[in-house]
Every structure is written in structure tokens, then in C-alpha cells.
Amino acid sequence: MQKTMGDKSSRSVLLGTFFGFISSSCSFSALATSKSLFQKGASFVSSIAFLLASTNLVIELGIIISVFLGWQFVVGEYVGGVLLILFSWLLIRLIRPKKMIENARKRLGRASEESVDTDPFIEQAQSTEKWIKVGKQYLMEWKMVWKDVTIGFTIAGIVAVFVPNSFFEMLFINTGAGQTSFSFLTLLEHVVVGPIAAFLTFIGSMGNIPLAALLFGKGISFAGVMAFIFSDLVVFPVLRINAKYYGWKVSLFILFLLFTSLVASSLLLHYGFEFFNMIPSSADKNLMDQEHFAFDYTFFFNLAFLVISGILFYLARVVGKDVSHHKEMAPKSPLLETILKWIAITSYIWLTIGIGLYHFAG
């Protein structure tokens, strides 16, 4: 009986991870989808696996990480995403919050069943309407993250220029440019402070990558940077949304679950990468010294990206303007979204003035 329950739990985690991976999305979309899965009868652990997979095993996030931090961090992101799921699963099995989970399910109620598209994949791939919905989904995802990405890039540039290294050496103990050896207590402090730093930036994982590159360039440990990257689900907006869905008790439990898992995963990644001599040198990640434009393979990838984006935009806004497409989103604060929008617009103005001054002075 115990073995059967364990096999069932394993399958639910694998399914949650797989569907989370193929549905890769921003944290707000992942929160809403994982809530819907739980509401429709999915187990709590499979909903958590889906949530972690859809925000960490993300292809587009890996692309941005590879540009700013290198392939080692991409491997760390994907391996760490799996470790986050495994540690969360282990904690749930050890703690067994059965009553808490039952109360959360009662609070949500039972969701109505929706129609599922059972057409073969080949037929769906040949359907213009399906590609229109892909375009609409693509635009919706960009609409959700453009403010975070803009603000993250701008903050990273401002911090790189105006914040002295002494600040980072005070915030993350025993650090400095070129630092390669860290004690366990130092690493533990880094993986605890990393999520706090992510909380203070209040932006999503996409926007946090330039800041992560900046932190690594300042000498922060590999473990601390990975903890910073993994922290998109342990910030206050996510805590508040989970409380709205499940209640504060379950929301705080999920916070404990994810925070503990990211601390353990980041430490294990650091020691694993150190064992295989895979930790890159922080001296190679100085944002100020990078060449940001060149006629190389990335230039042609960018051109291809613009062409594909243009096609999807045309399908969504011109061809399929009458096609409806809805995806549930976690509730956002209108005030916070307005503030972020104006900060992003101010960032574009700031960057435009800076580029103009740079070329004028040059």
C-alpha cells in the first residue's frame, strides 16, 4: 500500500514537472495555473512541481542567463530547478500537511470542468487559429514581463556605475572581485541574503538576470547568485497572491517550502559545480567591460527573433483580431502595475538621454 502511494506521488511530480516545463511562463501566470490545477483535483505536490518547473525550467530564461552569465549558470538553472522540485517534494512528504491542504482545497472550492482540445497535434499545427492563439499568448507574455525586464536592465546599469563595491562586500560577507574560495558559513549567508536582495528589487526573474550578472561580477559566490535567481517565487507579491488563493497559513507554508528548497539547492549546486571544477570566474562577468554589439551569430539570431516576433504580432493583431484567447492570471495590484509602467517609461527616457550624451561626448 505504501509503495503504491509512493509510486502515485512520483508520477504526479513527474507529470507536474513535465507540464510545467512545456508551459513555461512568468510567475503570475504560473501561480494562477497551478492554483487551477490544484482546484481541479491535482495533488498539492504536483501543483508545486508545476509551479517550480514553469518558472525555472524555462527556455527563454536560459537564453538570457547564457547571454549575461554563461553556460554554467544555464546548467545550474535547469539542474537547480529539478533540485527545487525534489527538495519541495521531500519536505512535503516529511511534514505531511494533510489537514492544511484539505482546508486550502475547501477554500478554493471545486472548479468547473473545461473542454479539452483532443485534435491530433498535426491538425493543430496546421490550424491558422492555433497559430493566432500562439501569437496572442506570445504578446501577452511580453506584456507581462516588459516592465520587469526594462527596470531590471536599468537598475543593473545604475548600480554598476554608482554603487561602490564596498556596499556588496558589506551585504555579502567575505566577498570581492576575484574571490574564489568560500567557507560554508559564508555560502549560507549568501544564499539567505540573495533572496532578500531579490525581494528588494521587486522585479521578476527575467529582470533579475542582469542584476545577477552584476552580483557575480562583484565577487558574490555562485551559490548566492543562484539563490538570487531562484527567488522569484519567495517575494511579497507572490506571498500575497497565494494568501488570496489559499489563506495566509498555506501561503506562509509555501514560502517556507520554497525558501528552504532554494537554500538547499543553491548550496548543493555550488559544491557540485566546485567538485567538477565548473564554477566560472567572476572576473569574466563585468558588465562594464562587455562588448554589447557585434556582427556575429547573436546578431543574426536577433534578426531571426525580430522576424518571428513580427509574424506572431501580425497573426495576433491583424489576422486574428476577432479570435478570443484567454489565460488565467494571478491578480495584480493596479497601483503597483501603474508605478512599474511609469518607472519603465522613465527608464527608457533615462537610457535614451544616456546614449545621446555618450555619443555626443564621444
C-alpha positions as CSV (number, residue, x, y, z in Angstrom):
1,M,0.0,0.0,0.0
2,Q,2.8,2.4,1.0
3,K,4.7,1.6,-2.2
4,T,1.6,2.2,-4.3
5,M,1.1,5.6,-2.7
6,G,4.8,6.4,-3.3
7,D,4.6,5.4,-7.0
8,K,1.4,7.6,-7.4
9,S,3.2,10.5,-5.8
10,S,6.2,10.1,-8.1
11,R,4.0,10.0,-11.2
12,S,2.2,13.2,-10.1
13,V,5.5,15.0,-9.5
14,L,6.8,13.9,-12.9
15,L,3.6,15.0,-14.6
16,G,3.6,18.3,-12.8
17,T,7.2,18.9,-13.8
18,F,6.7,17.9,-17.4
19,F,3.6,20.1,-17.9
20,G,5.3,23.0,-16.1
21,F,8.3,22.7,-18.4
22,I,6.2,22.8,-21.6
23,S,4.0,25.7,-20.3
24,S,7.0,27.9,-19.3
25,S,5.6,31.3,-18.2
26,C,6.0,34.2,-15.8
27,S,5.4,33.7,-12.1
28,F,1.9,35.4,-12.2
29,S,0.7,33.1,-14.9
30,A,2.3,30.1,-13.2
31,L,0.6,30.9,-9.9
32,A,-2.8,31.1,-11.5
33,T,-2.4,27.9,-13.5
34,S,-1.0,25.9,-10.5
35,K,-4.0,27.1,-8.4
36,S,-6.4,26.0,-11.2
37,L,-4.7,22.5,-11.3
38,F,-5.0,22.2,-7.5
39,Q,-8.6,23.3,-7.6
40,K,-9.4,20.7,-10.3
41,G,-8.1,17.9,-8.2
42,A,-4.3,17.8,-8.8
43,S,-2.2,16.9,-5.7
44,F,-0.6,19.7,-3.8
45,V,2.9,18.3,-4.5
46,S,2.2,18.1,-8.3
47,S,0.9,21.7,-8.2
48,I,4.1,22.9,-6.5
49,A,6.2,20.9,-9.1
50,F,4.3,22.6,-11.9
51,L,4.8,26.0,-10.3
52,L,8.6,25.5,-10.0
53,A,9.0,23.9,-13.4
54,S,7.1,26.6,-15.3
55,T,9.2,29.3,-13.7
56,N,12.6,27.7,-13.5
57,L,12.8,25.2,-16.4
58,V,12.2,28.0,-18.8
59,I,13.9,28.1,-22.3
60,E,13.7,31.9,-22.6
61,L,15.2,32.4,-19.2
62,G,18.0,30.1,-20.1
63,I,18.8,32.2,-23.2
64,I,19.0,35.4,-21.1
65,I,21.2,33.7,-18.5
66,S,23.6,32.4,-21.2
67,V,24.0,35.9,-22.5
68,F,24.8,37.5,-19.2
69,L,26.3,34.7,-17.1
70,G,27.4,31.9,-19.4
71,W,26.5,28.2,-19.9
72,Q,27.5,27.2,-16.4
73,F,24.6,29.2,-14.9
74,V,22.2,27.8,-17.5
75,V,23.1,24.3,-16.4
76,G,22.8,25.5,-12.8
77,E,19.3,26.9,-13.6
78,Y,18.0,23.7,-15.0
79,V,19.6,21.3,-12.6
80,G,18.6,23.6,-9.8
81,G,15.0,23.7,-11.0
82,V,14.9,19.9,-10.7
83,L,16.5,20.1,-7.2
84,L,14.0,22.6,-6.1
85,I,11.2,20.3,-7.0
86,L,12.8,17.3,-5.4
87,F,13.5,19.1,-2.1
88,S,10.0,20.5,-2.0
89,W,8.6,17.0,-2.6
90,L,10.8,15.7,0.2
91,L,9.7,18.4,2.7
92,I,6.1,17.8,1.9
93,R,6.5,14.1,2.5
94,L,8.3,14.7,5.8
95,I,5.9,17.4,7.1
96,R,2.7,15.8,5.7
97,P,0.5,19.0,5.9
98,K,-2.7,16.9,5.1
99,K,-5.2,19.0,7.1
100,M,-3.7,22.3,5.8
101,I,-4.0,21.1,2.2
102,E,-7.6,19.9,2.7
103,N,-8.6,23.3,4.2
104,A,-6.9,25.1,1.2
105,R,-8.9,22.9,-1.3
106,K,-12.1,23.6,0.6
107,R,-11.4,27.3,0.5
108,L,-10.9,27.2,-3.3
109,G,-14.0,25.1,-4.0
110,R,-14.4,22.8,-7.0
111,A,-13.6,24.3,-10.4
112,S,-15.9,23.7,-13.3
113,E,-14.6,21.3,-16.0
114,E,-13.4,23.0,-19.2
115,S,-13.5,21.5,-22.7
116,V,-10.2,20.0,-23.7
117,D,-8.9,20.1,-27.3
118,T,-8.4,16.5,-28.4
119,D,-7.4,17.1,-32.1
120,P,-4.2,15.4,-33.2
121,F,-1.1,17.6,-32.9
122,I,-0.5,17.6,-36.7
123,E,-4.0,19.0,-37.3
124,Q,-3.5,21.6,-34.6
125,A,-0.1,22.6,-36.1
126,Q,-1.9,23.2,-39.5
127,S,-4.6,25.3,-37.9
128,T,-4.4,29.1,-38.5
129,E,-6.5,29.7,-35.4
130,K,-4.0,27.8,-33.2
131,W,-1.1,29.9,-34.5
132,I,-3.2,33.0,-33.9
133,K,-3.6,31.9,-30.3
134,V,0.2,31.3,-30.1
135,G,0.7,34.9,-31.3
136,K,-1.7,36.2,-28.7
137,Q,-0.1,34.2,-26.0
138,Y,3.3,35.5,-27.1
139,L,2.2,39.1,-26.9
140,M,0.5,38.5,-23.6
141,E,3.8,37.1,-22.1
142,W,5.7,40.1,-23.3
143,K,3.1,42.5,-22.0
144,M,3.5,40.8,-18.6
145,V,7.4,41.0,-18.4
146,W,8.4,44.1,-20.4
147,K,8.3,46.3,-17.3
148,D,10.3,43.9,-15.2
149,V,13.0,43.4,-17.9
150,T,13.3,47.2,-18.6
151,I,13.6,48.1,-14.9
152,G,16.0,45.2,-14.2
153,F,18.3,46.3,-17.0
154,T,18.2,49.9,-15.9
155,I,18.8,49.2,-12.2
156,A,21.7,46.9,-13.1
157,G,23.3,49.7,-15.1
158,I,22.7,52.3,-12.4
159,V,24.0,50.0,-9.7
160,A,27.1,49.1,-11.8
161,V,28.1,52.7,-12.2
162,F,27.0,54.4,-8.9
163,V,27.1,51.7,-6.1
164,P,30.6,51.1,-4.8
165,N,32.0,47.6,-4.3
166,S,32.2,48.2,-0.5
167,F,28.3,48.0,-0.4
168,F,28.3,44.5,-1.8
169,E,31.2,43.4,0.4
170,M,29.1,44.6,3.4
171,L,25.9,42.9,2.2
172,F,27.5,39.6,1.2
173,I,30.3,38.9,3.7
174,N,33.8,37.8,2.6
175,T,33.4,38.8,-1.0
176,G,35.3,40.8,-3.5
177,A,36.4,40.8,-7.1
178,G,38.4,37.6,-7.9
179,Q,37.2,35.8,-4.7
180,T,37.0,32.1,-5.4
181,S,37.1,30.3,-2.0
182,F,34.2,30.5,0.4
183,S,33.6,28.8,3.7
184,F,30.2,27.0,4.4
185,L,29.0,29.8,6.7
186,T,29.8,32.4,4.0
187,L,27.9,30.4,1.4
188,L,25.0,30.1,3.8
189,E,24.9,33.8,4.4
190,H,25.0,34.4,0.6
191,V,22.1,32.1,-0.1
192,V,20.0,33.7,2.7
193,V,20.8,37.3,1.7
194,G,20.4,36.6,-2.1
195,P,16.6,36.1,-1.8
196,I,16.4,39.3,0.4
197,A,18.2,41.2,-2.3
198,A,15.7,39.8,-4.9
199,F,12.8,40.8,-2.7
200,L,14.1,44.4,-2.5
201,T,14.3,44.7,-6.3
202,F,10.6,43.7,-6.6
203,I,11.1,42.5,-10.2
204,G,10.7,39.1,-11.8
205,S,13.2,36.5,-12.8
206,M,13.8,37.9,-16.3
207,G,14.6,41.4,-15.0
208,N,16.8,39.9,-12.2
209,I,19.3,38.3,-14.6
210,P,21.3,41.5,-15.3
211,L,21.5,42.1,-11.6
212,A,22.6,38.5,-11.0
213,A,25.4,39.1,-13.5
214,L,26.3,42.3,-11.7
215,L,26.4,40.5,-8.3
216,F,28.6,37.7,-9.7
217,G,31.0,40.3,-11.2
218,K,31.3,41.9,-7.8
219,G,32.6,38.6,-6.3
220,I,29.4,37.1,-4.9
221,S,29.5,33.3,-4.7
222,F,28.0,31.0,-7.3
223,A,25.6,29.8,-4.6
224,G,24.5,33.3,-3.7
225,V,23.8,34.2,-7.3
226,M,21.8,31.0,-7.9
227,A,19.7,31.7,-4.8
228,F,19.1,35.2,-6.1
229,I,17.9,33.8,-9.5
230,F,15.7,31.2,-7.8
231,S,14.0,33.8,-5.6
232,D,11.2,35.0,-8.0
233,L,8.6,32.9,-6.0
234,V,9.6,34.0,-2.5
235,V,8.8,37.7,-2.8
236,F,5.9,39.6,-1.2
237,P,3.6,39.9,-4.3
238,V,3.7,36.1,-4.7
239,L,3.1,35.6,-0.9
240,R,0.1,37.9,-1.1
241,I,-1.4,36.2,-4.1
242,N,-1.0,32.7,-2.5
243,A,-2.7,34.1,0.6
244,K,-5.6,35.3,-1.5
245,Y,-5.9,31.8,-3.1
246,Y,-5.2,29.5,-0.1
247,G,-5.1,31.6,3.0
248,W,-2.2,33.0,4.9
249,K,-1.3,29.8,6.7
250,V,-0.8,27.8,3.5
251,S,0.9,30.8,1.8
252,L,3.5,31.0,4.6
253,F,4.0,27.3,4.4
254,I,4.6,27.5,0.6
255,L,7.1,30.4,1.4
256,F,8.9,28.2,3.9
257,L,8.9,25.3,1.4
258,L,10.3,27.2,-1.5
259,F,12.8,29.2,0.6
260,T,14.2,26.1,2.3
261,S,14.4,24.3,-1.0
262,L,16.3,27.1,-2.8
263,V,18.8,27.4,0.1
264,A,19.5,23.6,0.0
265,S,19.6,23.6,-3.9
266,S,21.9,26.5,-4.2
267,L,24.4,25.1,-1.7
268,L,24.3,21.7,-3.3
269,L,24.8,23.2,-6.8
270,H,27.8,25.2,-5.5
271,Y,29.6,22.2,-4.0
272,G,28.7,20.0,-7.0
273,F,30.0,22.5,-9.5
274,E,33.1,23.1,-7.4
275,F,33.7,19.4,-7.3
276,F,33.6,19.2,-11.1
277,N,35.6,22.5,-11.4
278,M,32.7,24.1,-13.3
279,I,32.3,27.4,-11.4
280,P,33.2,30.2,-13.8
281,S,35.5,33.1,-12.8
282,S,33.7,36.2,-11.7
283,A,36.4,38.3,-13.3
284,D,34.8,37.4,-16.7
285,K,31.4,38.8,-15.8
286,N,32.0,42.6,-15.6
287,L,29.0,44.3,-17.3
288,M,31.0,47.5,-17.8
289,D,33.6,45.7,-20.0
290,Q,31.3,43.7,-22.2
291,E,31.0,44.4,-25.9
292,H,27.3,44.6,-26.5
293,F,27.1,44.9,-30.3
294,A,28.9,42.9,-32.9
295,F,28.2,41.3,-36.3
296,D,28.4,37.8,-35.0
297,Y,26.0,34.8,-34.7
298,T,23.9,36.6,-32.0
299,F,23.2,39.4,-34.4
300,F,21.6,37.0,-36.9
301,F,19.8,35.3,-34.1
302,N,18.4,38.7,-33.1
303,L,17.3,39.3,-36.7
304,A,15.5,35.9,-36.7
305,F,13.9,36.7,-33.4
306,L,12.6,40.0,-34.8
307,V,11.2,38.3,-37.9
308,I,9.4,35.6,-35.8
309,S,8.1,38.3,-33.5
310,G,6.8,40.3,-36.4
311,I,4.9,37.3,-37.8
312,L,3.4,36.5,-34.4
313,F,2.4,40.1,-33.9
314,Y,0.7,40.2,-37.4
315,L,-1.2,36.9,-36.7
316,A,-2.4,38.2,-33.3
317,R,-3.3,41.8,-34.1
318,V,-4.2,41.7,-37.8
319,V,-5.3,38.3,-38.9
320,G,-6.8,37.1,-35.6
321,K,-8.1,40.3,-34.1
322,D,-11.6,38.7,-33.7
323,V,-10.2,35.4,-32.2
324,S,-10.6,35.2,-28.5
325,H,-7.8,33.8,-26.3
326,H,-7.9,33.9,-22.5
327,K,-5.4,32.6,-20.0
328,E,-6.0,33.0,-16.3
329,M,-3.6,35.3,-14.5
330,A,-3.0,35.8,-10.8
331,P,-4.5,39.1,-9.5
332,K,-2.1,42.0,-9.7
333,S,-2.2,45.3,-7.8
334,P,-3.3,48.0,-10.3
335,L,-1.4,50.7,-8.3
336,L,1.8,48.6,-8.4
337,E,1.4,47.9,-12.2
338,T,0.9,51.7,-12.8
339,I,4.0,52.5,-10.8
340,L,6.1,49.9,-12.6
341,K,4.8,51.2,-16.0
342,W,5.9,54.7,-15.3
343,I,9.3,53.6,-13.9
344,A,9.8,51.6,-17.1
345,I,8.9,54.6,-19.2
346,T,11.3,56.8,-17.1
347,S,14.0,54.1,-17.7
348,Y,13.6,54.4,-21.4
349,I,13.9,58.2,-21.2
350,W,17.0,57.8,-18.9
351,L,18.6,55.3,-21.3
352,T,17.9,57.5,-24.4
353,I,19.4,60.5,-22.7
354,G,22.4,58.5,-21.6
355,I,23.1,57.1,-25.1
356,G,22.8,60.6,-26.6
357,L,25.2,62.0,-24.1
358,Y,27.6,59.1,-24.7
359,H,27.7,59.6,-28.4
360,F,27.8,63.4,-28.1
361,A,30.8,63.2,-25.7
362,G,32.5,60.7,-27.9
